[in-house]
Amino acid sequence: MKLTLVPAAMNEAEVNGLRDHEFTDEAIHVAVQVIGYFNYINRVGDALGVAPEEWMTPSREEWLARKAKWAGS
């Protein structure tokens, strides 16, 4: 979330926090690349007025149910 919302505030503490949770440097690199790509493509789509696919905009209730399921696993 921090990388998406305030990327300039990222620092070594975040990377070390991931390492503390057994992320390898390769896994951290891949995560940053994926997060960066999605941030980029979402901004391009927003700037060009591309409407999201219907499956990409679940109802609030469905989104919360998915979030709860993910958090419980």
SULVEN-V442455 format. One record per backbone hydrogen bond with DSSP energy under -0.5 kcal/mol. CO is the residue of the C=O (numbers start at 1). NH is the residue of the N-H. If there is no record, write none. Layout:
co:CO nh:NH
co:CO nh:NH
This chain:
co:1 nh:5
co:2 nh:6
co:6 nh:9
co:7 nh:10
co:11 nh:14
co:11 nh:15
co:12 nh:16
co:13 nh:17
co:14 nh:18
co:15 nh:19
co:16 nh:20
co:17 nh:21
co:18 nh:21
co:18 nh:23
co:19 nh:22
co:24 nh:28
co:25 nh:29
co:26 nh:30
co:27 nh:31
co:28 nh:32
co:29 nh:33
co:30 nh:34
co:31 nh:35
co:32 nh:36
co:33 nh:37
co:34 nh:38
co:35 nh:39
co:36 nh:40
co:37 nh:41
co:38 nh:42
co:39 nh:43
co:40 nh:44
co:41 nh:45
co:42 nh:46
co:43 nh:47
co:44 nh:48
co:45 nh:49
co:45 nh:50
co:46 nh:49
co:53 nh:56
co:54 nh:57
co:59 nh:63
co:60 nh:64
co:61 nh:65
co:62 nh:66
co:63 nh:67
co:64 nh:68
co:65 nh:69
co:66 nh:70
co:67 nh:71
co:68 nh:72
co:69 nh:73
co:70 nh:73
